[in-house]
Amino acid sequence: MGRVVIDVMPKPEILDPQGKAVVGALPRLGFTGFTGVRQGKRFELEVDGEVTDEVLEQARRAAETLLSNPVIEDVVSVRAAEGAATGAVGAGA
Amino acid sequence: MGRVVIDVMPKPEILDPQGKAVVGALPRLGFTGFTGVRQGKRFELEVDGEVTDEVLEQARRAAETLLSNPVIEDVVSVRAAEGAATGAVGAGA
């Protein structure tokens, strides 16, 4: 069973209120030295079988049409997942 | 200027309504072959200077206390970002 990982981030010129909230909270909790935070989304798509070039191409189009808003977000990465583990693994689902 | 990337995903045993919505919408938009989707979060933390082991350790603790809810989410990755680009880069901000 293959898995495709897609990363979507707010465009640099777009205000990111969630990231702003995090960067304000970090020093209050004792975490210093972080000058900026951006919060985006990470998707894990499972496929039966291998992650072929065709699957990646479909995932890329899905990322650009369904998983991101191209006005305010960039799809920064669409790739086959290395290794197992993380939330998309079926074992405990 | 260094950057730390943190990935947070819902635990496998936790229902993920956003992922469920996506997996239901994909075939309606013509994207077939995806059997499951999980949606998580991706953070980019900027630091002045290098991403040292100490910075990564701080980021790891921040990920576990502020950026994720350990009851329902797993921190799946805390790493120094390779290369430039993506939403956290200051150029366009």
Backbone of each chain as ProteinMPNN parsed JSONL, in Angstrom:
{"seq_chain_A": "MGRVVIDVMPKPEILDPQGKAVVGALPRLGFTGFTGVRQGKRFELEVDGEVTDEVLEQARRAAETLLSNPVIEDVVSVRAAEGAATGAVGAGA", "coords_chain_A": {"N_chain_A": [[0.837, -1.193, 0.0], [0.671, 2.115, -0.996], [1.661, 5.53, -0.306], [0.967, 8.965, -0.586], [2.335, 12.096, 0.088], [1.301, 15.358, 0.66], [2.092, 18.725, 0.831], [0.857, 21.827, 1.842], [1.089, 25.287, 1.93], [0.423, 28.573, 3.316], [0.605, 31.334, 1.054], [3.57, 33.394, 0.833], [2.987, 36.174, 0.87], [0.564, 36.331, 2.059], [-1.326, 37.005, 4.939], [-0.983, 35.141, 7.913], [-2.834, 34.169, 10.296], [-2.926, 32.064, 12.163], [-0.28, 31.202, 12.314], [0.843, 33.582, 13.269], [-0.32, 33.689, 15.793], [0.891, 31.501, 16.974], [3.615, 32.23, 16.942], [3.528, 34.312, 18.689], [2.83, 33.036, 21.027], [4.91, 31.274, 21.614], [7.289, 32.498, 22.955], [6.108, 33.136, 25.403], [5.774, 30.67, 26.525], [8.301, 29.975, 27.018], [9.883, 29.306, 24.875], [12.329, 30.509, 23.065], [13.847, 32.461, 20.434], [12.642, 31.875, 18.038], [11.676, 33.406, 15.132], [9.651, 33.618, 13.311], [6.591, 32.092, 12.268], [4.829, 29.888, 10.189], [1.755, 28.393, 9.418], [0.618, 25.537, 7.832], [-0.89, 22.946, 5.828], [-0.911, 19.378, 5.874], [-1.29, 16.587, 3.935], [-2.052, 13.131, 3.784], [-2.336, 10.746, 1.416], [-3.707, 7.66, 0.74], [-3.018, 4.889, -1.383], [-4.02, 1.946, -3.143], [-1.616, -0.375, -3.832], [1.357, 0.48, -5.707], [2.991, 3.736, -5.662], [2.823, 5.239, -8.454], [4.062, 7.168, -11.305], [1.802, 8.104, -12.545], [-0.096, 8.082, -10.482], [1.069, 10.011, -8.832], [0.814, 12.22, -10.493], [-1.972, 12.49, -10.631], [-2.4, 13.041, -7.912], [-1.099, 15.449, -7.742], [-2.707, 17.09, -9.322], [-5.07, 16.935, -7.854], [-4.186, 18.152, -5.525], [-3.883, 20.747, -6.367], [-6.421, 21.52, -7.102], [-8.389, 20.656, -5.27], [-7.286, 20.406, -2.692], [-5.936, 22.692, -2.043], [-6.21, 26.26, -1.961], [-5.671, 28.161, -4.605], [-5.46, 30.916, -4.642], [-4.596, 31.824, -2.196], [-2.826, 29.947, -1.233], [0.073, 27.807, -1.565], [1.012, 24.809, -3.181], [3.474, 23.06, -1.864], [4.812, 20.676, -1.96], [4.575, 17.466, -3.413], [4.776, 14.174, -2.991], [5.95, 10.749, -2.938], [5.538, 8.878, 0.02], [8.174, 8.096, 2.217], [9.001, 5.127, 3.908], [7.051, 3.755, 6.681], [4.485, 4.244, 9.111], [3.022, 7.052, 10.911], [-0.024, 9.066, 10.796], [-1.592, 8.076, 8.656], [-1.42, 5.39, 8.387], [-2.985, 2.262, 8.273], [-3.315, 0.426, 10.38], [-4.263, 1.055, 13.1], [-6.652, 2.238, 12.557]], "CA_chain_A": [[0.0, 0.0, 0.0], [1.499, 3.306, -1.097], [1.145, 6.739, 0.318], [1.448, 10.224, -1.155], [2.291, 13.195, 1.05], [1.133, 16.664, 0.019], [2.228, 19.864, 1.746], [0.251, 23.076, 1.365], [1.404, 26.382, 2.858], [-0.071, 29.89, 2.881], [1.582, 32.091, 0.261], [4.345, 34.314, 1.687], [2.402, 37.515, 0.982], [-0.732, 36.228, 2.721], [-1.291, 37.006, 6.396], [-1.267, 33.812, 8.45], [-3.164, 34.462, 11.693], [-2.567, 30.94, 13.04], [1.16, 31.29, 12.534], [1.086, 34.75, 14.126], [-0.699, 33.314, 17.157], [1.914, 30.584, 17.495], [4.872, 32.931, 17.191], [3.321, 35.11, 19.894], [2.709, 32.161, 22.201], [6.161, 30.544, 21.891], [8.113, 33.055, 24.04], [5.382, 33.07, 26.683], [5.964, 29.315, 27.058], [9.723, 29.745, 27.249], [10.604, 28.935, 23.656], [12.834, 31.737, 22.48], [14.709, 32.294, 19.268], [11.888, 31.669, 16.8], [11.323, 34.748, 14.665], [8.461, 33.586, 12.475], [5.945, 30.781, 12.144], [3.739, 29.772, 9.222], [1.055, 27.127, 9.588], [-0.023, 25.017, 6.638], [-1.582, 21.669, 5.909], [-0.204, 18.197, 5.372], [-2.232, 15.525, 3.602], [-1.526, 11.82, 3.418], [-3.305, 10.034, 0.569], [-3.353, 6.248, 0.57], [-3.42, 4.231, -2.621], [-3.751, 0.515, -3.251], [-0.501, -0.624, -4.738], [2.516, 1.363, -5.774], [2.845, 5.139, -6.045], [3.403, 5.397, -9.792], [4.07, 8.541, -11.812], [0.413, 8.471, -12.827], [-0.707, 8.393, -9.194], [1.618, 11.304, -8.396], [0.237, 13.262, -11.337], [-3.34, 12.682, -10.116], [-2.31, 13.688, -6.594], [-0.702, 16.839, -7.978], [-3.881, 17.834, -9.778], [-5.981, 17.03, -6.704], [-3.623, 19.136, -4.595], [-4.055, 22.105, -6.892], [-7.828, 21.864, -7.308], [-9.25, 20.355, -4.124], [-6.629, 20.463, -1.382], [-5.403, 24.026, -1.77], [-6.847, 27.405, -2.604], [-4.515, 28.77, -5.284], [-5.391, 32.364, -4.408], [-3.891, 32.135, -0.939], [-1.946, 28.853, -0.788], [0.965, 27.132, -2.506], [1.337, 23.399, -2.978], [4.935, 23.119, -1.824], [5.414, 19.364, -2.164], [3.75, 16.272, -3.658], [5.818, 13.141, -3.091], [5.678, 9.453, -2.337], [6.027, 8.826, 1.389], [9.183, 7.091, 2.523], [8.763, 4.412, 5.153], [5.674, 3.574, 7.135], [4.131, 5.039, 10.286], [2.226, 8.29, 10.897], [-1.488, 8.967, 10.913], [-2.324, 7.467, 7.551], [-1.279, 3.938, 8.395], [-4.294, 1.71, 8.569], [-3.321, -0.522, 11.497], [-5.107, 1.394, 14.227], [-7.818, 3.021, 12.127]], "C_chain_A": [[0.879, 1.253, 0.0], [0.849, 4.518, -0.464], [1.795, 7.959, -0.318], [1.295, 11.303, -0.091], [2.25, 14.516, 0.288], [1.239, 17.752, 1.083], [1.679, 21.118, 1.096], [0.546, 24.157, 2.403], [0.755, 27.68, 2.369], [1.011, 30.609, 2.078], [2.296, 33.101, 1.153], [3.674, 35.672, 1.891], [1.05, 37.517, 1.699], [-0.531, 36.22, 4.237], [-1.694, 35.625, 6.898], [-1.563, 33.957, 9.94], [-2.819, 33.316, 12.646], [-1.073, 30.957, 13.356], [1.524, 32.44, 13.452], [0.774, 34.419, 15.587], [0.368, 32.416, 17.777], [3.188, 31.341, 17.838], [4.745, 33.855, 18.401], [3.302, 34.268, 21.155], [4.033, 31.519, 22.585], [6.987, 31.177, 23.021], [7.411, 33.031, 25.401], [5.537, 31.705, 27.337], [7.438, 28.972, 27.218], [10.514, 29.321, 26.025], [11.055, 30.206, 22.95], [13.618, 31.433, 21.21], [13.969, 32.022, 17.982], [11.33, 33.017, 16.344], [10.076, 34.768, 13.787], [7.898, 32.177, 12.398], [4.871, 30.877, 11.065], [3.084, 28.41, 9.451], [0.352, 26.741, 8.296], [-0.655, 23.669, 6.897], [-0.72, 20.552, 5.332], [-1.244, 17.11, 5.14], [-1.475, 14.236, 3.346], [-2.625, 11.084, 2.66], [-2.833, 8.596, 0.394], [-3.834, 5.742, -0.775], [-3.19, 2.734, -2.472], [-2.608, 0.352, -4.228], [0.539, 0.473, -4.694], [2.127, 2.811, -6.065], [3.581, 5.332, -7.375], [3.431, 6.872, -10.183], [2.648, 9.03, -12.082], [-0.329, 8.857, -11.543], [-0.223, 9.758, -8.703], [1.02, 12.453, -9.198], [-1.205, 13.551, -10.914], [-3.319, 13.44, -8.794], [-1.968, 15.169, -6.756], [-1.91, 17.672, -8.429], [-4.905, 17.984, -8.653], [-5.501, 18.089, -5.728], [-3.934, 20.554, -5.059], [-5.529, 22.504, -7.032], [-8.663, 21.704, -6.045], [-8.581, 20.679, -2.791], [-6.03, 21.824, -1.061], [-6.267, 25.061, -2.472], [-5.739, 28.21, -3.28], [-4.405, 30.277, -5.115], [-4.515, 32.673, -3.195], [-2.876, 31.079, -0.522], [-1.079, 28.334, -1.93], [1.052, 25.65, -2.152], [2.854, 23.306, -3.01], [5.578, 21.761, -2.075], [4.341, 18.304, -2.401], [4.74, 15.14, -3.899], [5.324, 11.82, -2.515], [6.275, 9.433, -0.935], [7.097, 7.762, 1.506], [8.778, 6.426, 3.836], [7.291, 4.319, 5.514], [5.371, 4.581, 8.24], [3.462, 6.349, 9.91], [0.738, 7.999, 10.751], [-2.208, 8.219, 9.82], [-2.256, 5.948, 7.548], [-2.556, 3.3, 8.936], [-4.409, 0.92, 9.861], [-4.321, -0.169, 12.595], [-6.427, 2.034, 13.831], [-9.117, 2.226, 12.19]], "O_chain_A": [[1.721, 1.431, 0.88], [-0.338, 4.526, -0.137], [3.002, 7.989, -0.557], [0.251, 11.409, 0.552], [3.058, 14.758, -0.608], [0.559, 17.702, 2.107], [1.994, 21.431, -0.052], [0.292, 23.977, 3.594], [0.558, 27.87, 1.169], [2.197, 30.501, 2.392], [1.715, 33.608, 2.113], [3.781, 36.259, 2.968], [0.46, 38.575, 1.919], [0.333, 35.51, 4.751], [-2.626, 35.012, 6.377], [-0.651, 33.878, 10.762], [-2.461, 33.553, 13.799], [-0.657, 30.756, 14.497], [2.399, 32.309, 14.308], [1.503, 34.814, 16.496], [0.705, 32.553, 18.953], [3.778, 31.125, 18.896], [5.739, 34.15, 19.064], [3.707, 34.725, 22.223], [4.263, 31.245, 23.763], [7.359, 30.474, 23.961], [8.069, 32.917, 26.435], [5.444, 31.586, 28.559], [7.791, 27.831, 27.515], [11.7, 29.008, 26.133], [10.255, 30.892, 22.314], [13.999, 30.29, 20.955], [14.593, 31.943, 16.924], [10.603, 33.682, 17.082], [9.507, 35.833, 13.548], [8.638, 31.194, 12.455], [4.098, 31.834, 11.033], [3.767, 27.406, 9.653], [-0.416, 27.523, 7.737], [-0.921, 23.298, 8.04], [0.085, 20.764, 4.425], [-1.993, 16.756, 6.051], [-0.391, 14.244, 2.763], [-3.704, 10.832, 3.195], [-1.709, 8.345, -0.041], [-4.909, 6.11, -1.249], [-2.28, 2.304, -1.764], [-2.644, 0.892, -5.333], [0.586, 1.281, -3.767], [1.071, 3.078, -6.64], [4.791, 5.555, -7.41], [2.889, 7.72, -9.475], [2.327, 10.202, -11.88], [-1.088, 9.825, -11.518], [-1.016, 10.564, -8.216], [0.752, 13.525, -8.657], [-1.615, 14.709, -10.845], [-4.111, 14.358, -8.576], [-2.465, 16.024, -6.023], [-2.107, 18.801, -7.979], [-5.533, 19.034, -8.515], [-6.302, 18.837, -5.167], [-4.212, 21.441, -4.252], [-5.848, 23.692, -7.075], [-9.545, 22.52, -5.775], [-9.232, 21.17, -1.869], [-5.656, 22.078, 0.083], [-6.958, 24.765, -3.447], [-4.952, 28.871, -2.601], [-3.361, 30.857, -5.415], [-3.785, 33.663, -3.179], [-2.137, 31.284, 0.441], [-1.451, 28.412, -3.1], [1.153, 25.282, -0.982], [3.46, 23.457, -4.071], [6.77, 21.695, -2.373], [3.336, 18.247, -1.692], [5.462, 15.146, -4.896], [4.396, 11.787, -1.707], [7.389, 9.914, -0.724], [6.958, 6.664, 0.967], [8.277, 7.079, 4.752], [6.414, 4.742, 4.761], [5.96, 5.661, 8.276], [3.355, 6.698, 8.734], [0.313, 6.854, 10.604], [-3.334, 7.766, 10.027], [-2.965, 5.296, 6.783], [-3.122, 3.752, 9.931], [-5.512, 0.762, 10.386], [-5.139, -1.005, 12.978], [-7.242, 2.343, 14.7], [-10.179, 2.753, 11.86]]}, "seq_chain_B": "MGRVVIDVMPKPEILDPQGKAVVGALPRLGFTGFTGVRQGKRFELEVDGEVTDEVLEQARRAAETLLSNPVIEDVVSVRAAEGAATGAVGAGA", "coords_chain_B": {"N_chain_B": [[19.559, 32.408, 7.627], [17.705, 30.052, 9.325], [15.416, 27.262, 9.138], [12.839, 25.37, 10.618], [10.947, 22.493, 10.123], [7.878, 21.176, 11.066], [5.811, 18.411, 11.37], [2.526, 17.444, 12.017], [0.172, 14.997, 12.707], [-3.169, 13.603, 12.809], [-3.78, 11.049, 15.227], [-3.712, 7.549, 14.341], [-5.942, 6.106, 15.331], [-7.822, 7.986, 15.719], [-10.734, 9.586, 14.623], [-10.895, 11.362, 11.584], [-12.373, 13.914, 10.419], [-11.958, 15.874, 8.413], [-10.193, 14.634, 6.647], [-11.829, 12.501, 5.9], [-13.84, 13.893, 4.536], [-12.387, 14.833, 2.35], [-11.598, 12.425, 1.1], [-14.036, 11.541, 0.287], [-14.741, 13.479, -1.546], [-12.847, 13.366, -3.589], [-13.304, 11.22, -5.643], [-15.658, 12.259, -6.795], [-14.692, 14.429, -8.133], [-13.279, 13.262, -10.078], [-10.904, 12.057, -9.395], [-9.615, 9.09, -8.966], [-8.835, 6.044, -7.17], [-7.681, 6.657, -4.756], [-7.625, 5.558, -1.514], [-7.743, 6.354, 1.082], [-7.56, 9.234, 3.189], [-5.732, 11.424, 5.237], [-5.71, 14.352, 7.146], [-3.41, 16.66, 8.293], [-1.23, 18.933, 10.067], [1.225, 21.352, 9.126], [4.046, 22.995, 10.164], [6.168, 25.797, 9.809], [8.981, 26.996, 11.258], [10.842, 29.831, 11.742], [14.237, 30.667, 12.36], [16.774, 32.884, 13.567], [19.895, 32.572, 12.199], [21.725, 29.445, 12.333], [20.203, 26.153, 12.237], [20.569, 24.564, 14.958], [21.352, 21.668, 17.066], [20.311, 22.316, 19.514], [18.317, 24.159, 18.895], [16.621, 22.485, 17.432], [15.859, 20.772, 19.464], [14.439, 22.482, 21.148], [12.386, 23.097, 19.339], [11.234, 20.63, 19.105], [10.198, 20.252, 21.661], [8.392, 22.376, 21.726], [6.696, 21.533, 19.7], [5.5, 19.374, 20.885], [4.163, 20.445, 23.041], [2.847, 22.857, 22.414], [2.136, 22.915, 19.684], [0.82, 20.62, 19.021], [-1.83, 18.444, 20.023], [-1.457, 16.107, 22.336], [-3.262, 14.113, 22.963], [-4.812, 13.521, 20.763], [-3.188, 13.804, 18.558], [-0.161, 13.116, 16.702], [3.24, 14.057, 16.705], [4.914, 13.844, 13.884], [7.254, 14.482, 12.627], [10.156, 16.435, 13.091], [12.314, 18.616, 11.808], [15.228, 20.092, 10.26], [14.745, 22.388, 7.629], [15.323, 21.624, 4.245], [16.897, 23.422, 1.667], [15.429, 26.423, 0.169], [12.576, 28.495, -0.273], [8.945, 28.084, -0.219], [6.172, 28.861, 2.035], [7.269, 30.069, 4.341], [9.387, 31.631, 3.781], [10.98, 34.753, 3.823], [11.067, 36.657, 1.757], [8.764, 37.551, 0.165], [7.067, 38.403, 2.133]], "CA_chain_B": [[18.313, 32.187, 8.377], [17.311, 28.647, 9.267], [13.998, 26.973, 9.227], [12.5, 24.046, 11.127], [9.642, 22.034, 9.66], [7.234, 20.251, 12.005], [4.595, 17.791, 10.848], [1.628, 16.911, 13.046], [-0.943, 14.278, 12.071], [-4.082, 12.955, 13.76], [-3.42, 9.653, 15.53], [-4.454, 6.614, 13.464], [-7.201, 5.638, 15.905], [-8.724, 9.139, 15.863], [-11.521, 9.937, 13.438], [-10.385, 12.592, 10.952], [-13.484, 14.314, 9.548], [-11.476, 16.605, 7.231], [-9.692, 13.626, 5.724], [-13.003, 11.778, 5.384], [-14.49, 14.758, 3.544], [-11.548, 14.865, 1.155], [-11.634, 11.139, 0.41], [-15.337, 11.461, -0.361], [-14.829, 14.448, -2.647], [-11.907, 13.042, -4.683], [-13.899, 10.553, -6.805], [-16.632, 13.139, -7.446], [-13.948, 15.329, -9.007], [-12.582, 12.481, -11.1], [-9.647, 11.485, -8.906], [-9.931, 7.759, -8.453], [-7.685, 5.251, -6.757], [-7.224, 6.996, -3.415], [-8.471, 4.782, -0.609], [-7.833, 6.99, 2.386], [-6.883, 10.532, 3.305], [-5.644, 12.017, 6.571], [-5.252, 15.737, 7.075], [-2.706, 17.142, 9.465], [-0.716, 20.291, 10.037], [2.649, 21.534, 8.842], [4.515, 24.285, 10.67], [7.524, 26.224, 9.481], [9.481, 27.924, 12.273], [12.075, 30.49, 11.321], [15.18, 31.074, 13.395], [17.954, 33.628, 13.123], [21.086, 31.735, 12.252], [21.69, 28.021, 11.99], [19.359, 25.22, 12.988], [21.455, 23.699, 15.748], [20.671, 20.611, 17.825], [19.554, 22.949, 20.592], [17.114, 24.704, 18.267], [15.739, 21.355, 17.114], [15.326, 20.247, 20.719], [13.381, 23.438, 21.524], [11.272, 22.941, 18.411], [10.577, 19.358, 19.435], [9.377, 20.453, 22.862], [7.275, 23.241, 21.328], [5.77, 20.717, 18.909], [4.747, 18.455, 21.742], [3.366, 21.129, 24.051], [2.029, 23.949, 21.887], [1.689, 22.757, 18.295], [-0.003, 19.418, 18.866], [-2.579, 17.951, 21.176], [-0.968, 14.721, 22.409], [-4.361, 13.151, 23.109], [-5.376, 13.152, 19.457], [-2.255, 14.023, 17.447], [1.239, 12.703, 16.804], [4.272, 14.83, 16.01], [5.544, 12.803, 13.079], [8.558, 14.899, 12.121], [10.738, 17.743, 13.422], [13.581, 18.548, 11.072], [15.687, 21.309, 9.584], [14.261, 22.434, 6.253], [16.343, 21.662, 3.194], [16.634, 24.405, 0.614], [14.662, 27.614, 0.487], [11.213, 28.501, -0.819], [7.72, 27.818, 0.548], [5.489, 29.969, 2.682], [7.936, 30.713, 5.468], [10.495, 32.467, 3.312], [10.624, 36.141, 4.092], [11.153, 37.528, 0.587], [7.526, 38.188, -0.25], [6.189, 38.659, 3.275]], "C_chain_B": [[17.85, 30.75, 8.216], [15.824, 28.455, 9.441], [13.799, 25.536, 9.697], [11.102, 23.7, 10.637], [9.116, 20.983, 10.637], [5.954, 19.721, 11.377], [3.804, 17.168, 11.99], [0.46, 16.237, 12.334], [-1.881, 13.738, 13.142], [-3.641, 11.516, 14.001], [-4.269, 8.707, 14.68], [-5.829, 6.222, 14.012], [-8.227, 6.759, 16.058], [-9.443, 9.395, 14.541], [-11.015, 11.284, 12.9], [-11.433, 13.088, 9.951], [-13.037, 15.085, 8.306], [-10.952, 15.629, 6.188], [-10.828, 12.84, 5.087], [-13.708, 12.598, 4.299], [-13.698, 14.772, 2.241], [-11.666, 13.55, 0.389], [-12.99, 10.913, -0.255], [-15.44, 12.356, -1.585], [-13.955, 14.053, -3.84], [-12.576, 12.33, -5.865], [-14.945, 11.412, -7.523], [-15.953, 14.106, -8.389], [-13.101, 14.568, -10.03], [-11.249, 11.907, -10.666], [-9.935, 10.14, -8.255], [-8.652, 7.098, -7.934], [-7.124, 5.624, -5.398], [-8.176, 6.363, -2.399], [-8.602, 5.42, 0.77], [-7.08, 8.301, 2.387], [-6.879, 10.929, 4.776], [-5.127, 13.439, 6.398], [-4.618, 16.153, 8.38], [-2.195, 18.547, 9.261], [0.781, 20.292, 9.76], [3.038, 22.919, 9.303], [5.91, 24.549, 10.142], [7.935, 27.289, 10.49], [10.793, 28.515, 11.781], [12.934, 30.819, 12.521], [16.25, 31.951, 12.756], [19.137, 32.684, 13.231], [20.804, 30.28, 11.944], [20.649, 27.255, 12.803], [20.28, 24.245, 13.709], [20.643, 22.6, 16.424], [19.811, 21.211, 18.932], [18.243, 23.535, 20.063], [16.121, 23.585, 17.968], [15.096, 20.791, 18.379], [14.214, 21.17, 21.232], [12.158, 23.26, 20.641], [10.489, 21.671, 18.729], [9.672, 19.53, 20.656], [8.178, 21.358, 22.549], [6.227, 22.436, 20.566], [4.892, 19.87, 19.812], [3.849, 19.17, 22.742], [2.403, 22.152, 23.455], [1.392, 23.609, 20.537], [0.849, 21.505, 18.065], [-0.751, 19.142, 20.149], [-2.257, 16.467, 21.314], [-2.065, 13.683, 22.592], [-4.828, 12.652, 21.738], [-4.388, 13.258, 18.303], [-0.868, 13.481, 17.761], [2.116, 13.725, 16.101], [5.07, 13.812, 15.199], [6.924, 13.21, 12.579], [8.922, 16.288, 12.62], [12.111, 17.755, 12.79], [13.968, 19.927, 10.543], [15.22, 21.252, 8.14], [15.44, 22.416, 5.305], [15.918, 22.721, 2.188], [15.809, 25.578, 1.1], [13.218, 27.418, 0.017], [10.175, 28.002, 0.174], [7.324, 29.018, 1.39], [6.261, 30.706, 3.753], [9.046, 31.658, 5.023], [10.09, 33.937, 3.335], [10.465, 37.024, 2.86], [9.857, 38.279, 0.271], [6.66, 38.66, 0.894], [6.156, 40.136, 3.636]], "O_chain_B": [[17.628, 30.284, 7.099], [15.09, 29.36, 9.835], [14.481, 24.614, 9.25], [10.185, 24.516, 10.725], [9.814, 20.031, 10.985], [5.116, 20.492, 10.909], [4.357, 16.451, 12.825], [-0.168, 16.835, 11.46], [-1.448, 13.447, 14.256], [-3.18, 10.843, 13.079], [-5.408, 9.026, 14.339], [-6.772, 6.028, 13.244], [-9.36, 6.518, 16.473], [-8.824, 9.415, 13.477], [-10.746, 12.214, 13.661], [-11.389, 12.728, 8.775], [-13.664, 14.968, 7.253], [-11.226, 15.772, 4.996], [-10.801, 12.548, 3.892], [-14.12, 12.059, 3.271], [-14.277, 14.729, 1.156], [-11.817, 13.556, -0.833], [-13.088, 10.184, -1.242], [-16.14, 12.033, -2.544], [-14.289, 14.372, -4.981], [-12.433, 12.79, -6.998], [-15.099, 11.301, -8.74], [-16.569, 14.563, -9.353], [-12.304, 15.163, -10.755], [-10.532, 11.328, -11.482], [-10.435, 10.071, -7.132], [-7.542, 7.541, -8.227], [-6.187, 4.982, -4.923], [-9.382, 6.608, -2.427], [-9.489, 5.051, 1.54], [-6.086, 8.463, 1.679], [-7.885, 10.792, 5.473], [-4.222, 13.692, 5.603], [-5.217, 16.015, 9.446], [-2.669, 19.27, 8.385], [1.499, 19.358, 10.113], [2.435, 23.909, 8.888], [6.732, 23.638, 10.039], [7.319, 28.352, 10.571], [11.731, 27.791, 11.448], [12.427, 31.204, 13.575], [16.592, 31.795, 11.584], [19.342, 32.063, 14.274], [19.772, 29.936, 11.368], [20.272, 27.658, 13.903], [20.712, 23.239, 13.146], [19.414, 22.593, 16.366], [18.738, 20.701, 19.252], [17.197, 23.421, 20.701], [14.924, 23.723, 18.221], [13.935, 20.384, 18.366], [13.175, 20.7, 21.694], [11.027, 23.271, 21.126], [9.262, 21.634, 18.638], [8.546, 19.034, 20.692], [7.078, 21.13, 23.052], [5.025, 22.627, 20.755], [3.706, 19.673, 19.549], [2.887, 18.587, 23.241], [1.277, 22.3, 23.929], [0.245, 23.973, 20.279], [0.232, 21.36, 17.01], [-0.339, 19.565, 21.229], [-2.721, 15.654, 20.515], [-1.824, 12.491, 22.397], [-5.196, 11.487, 21.589], [-4.703, 12.852, 17.185], [-0.457, 13.399, 18.918], [1.773, 14.204, 15.02], [5.815, 13.01, 15.763], [7.693, 12.351, 12.146], [8.103, 17.206, 12.579], [12.985, 16.986, 13.19], [13.123, 20.811, 10.402], [15.286, 20.203, 7.498], [16.436, 23.104, 5.525], [14.732, 22.89, 1.901], [15.528, 25.709, 2.291], [12.726, 26.292, -0.068], [10.508, 27.555, 1.272], [8.022, 30.03, 1.454], [5.947, 31.858, 4.052], [9.58, 32.41, 5.839], [8.992, 34.302, 2.915], [9.785, 38.048, 2.925], [9.861, 39.502, 0.127], [5.613, 39.264, 0.659], [5.464, 40.526, 4.577]]}, "name": "protein", "num_of_chains": 2, "seq": "MGRVVIDVMPKPEILDPQGKAVVGALPRLGFTGFTGVRQGKRFELEVDGEVTDEVLEQARRAAETLLSNPVIEDVVSVRAAEGAATGAVGAGAMGRVVIDVMPKPEILDPQGKAVVGALPRLGFTGFTGVRQGKRFELEVDGEVTDEVLEQARRAAETLLSNPVIEDVVSVRAAEGAATGAVGAGA"}
